[in-house]
Amino acid sequence: MSGGAAKRTPCHAARRRLLAGLALLPLAGCTKAQEPAQKQREFAPKAKGSRTGLVELITLDPAIRTDIRYATPHNFTGHILYKQPRAFLQAVAAQALLRVLARLKPQGFGLTIYDGYRPFSVTRYMWQVTPKAKRGYVANPKRGSRHNRGCAVDLTLHDLKTGRMAAMPSAYDEFSPRAHQAYLGASPTAIANRAVLRDAMQAEGYYAASNEWWHFDYKDWADYPILDVPFEAL
């Protein structure tokens, strides 16, 4: 049109409403939602459902076996903490563990899993029963555990031919300097086995705990929420 104001149509009105709505949106970098992702996820709410994406580790490969101490009284608490002797990880962490196994098989080793995903309520109980002097070995429930996210695994090596557990510098869940990665007072075989496990895990995206040779966190743990789903619901 020419020679006057354009006629206003329903389309013009809808466009004005859309632009007005966009103007109310916060600018990038100026909102609380733009805090570092890790800070937000560290205090993520606990998920309650059974749709978790967790994978049961013994289904992946016969060279993966389990020794779930928390399903027995043979653990540092002296109590049965799991109703079922099972081990799970998030799918991406489980696939990384398969790649670890592929590195270890040519060296004659398989993997024995002590623990994977751990319900949050178990972490809270562990904290309550652990003496204060030893709490550096357990997760503080105020922040949750990477086990609670299905992105941490406790494990060791076993010999594929004999099935025997490989020598390591300490027992599992031994809260002492012997459990530390830097401990050098063990036998040469135990020290070498610890290095084999650590090197294979770290090559596939896991990080070793400095004070527990058996504990490894998967690199993307912060992408997953804290869970409190019992094994029997999985």
Secondary structure, 3 states (H helix, E strand, C coil): CCCCCCCCCHHHHHHHHHHHHHHCCCCCCCCHHHCCHHHHHHCCCCECCCCCCEEEHHHCCCCEEECCHHHCCCCCCCCCCCCCCCCEEEHHHHHHHHHHHHHHHHHCEEEEEEECCCCHHHHHHHHHHCCHHHHHHCCCCCCCCCCCCCCEEEEEEEECCCCCECCCCCCCCCCCHHHCCCCCCCCHHHHHHHHHHHHHHHHCCEEEECCEEEEEEECCHHHCCCECCCHHHC
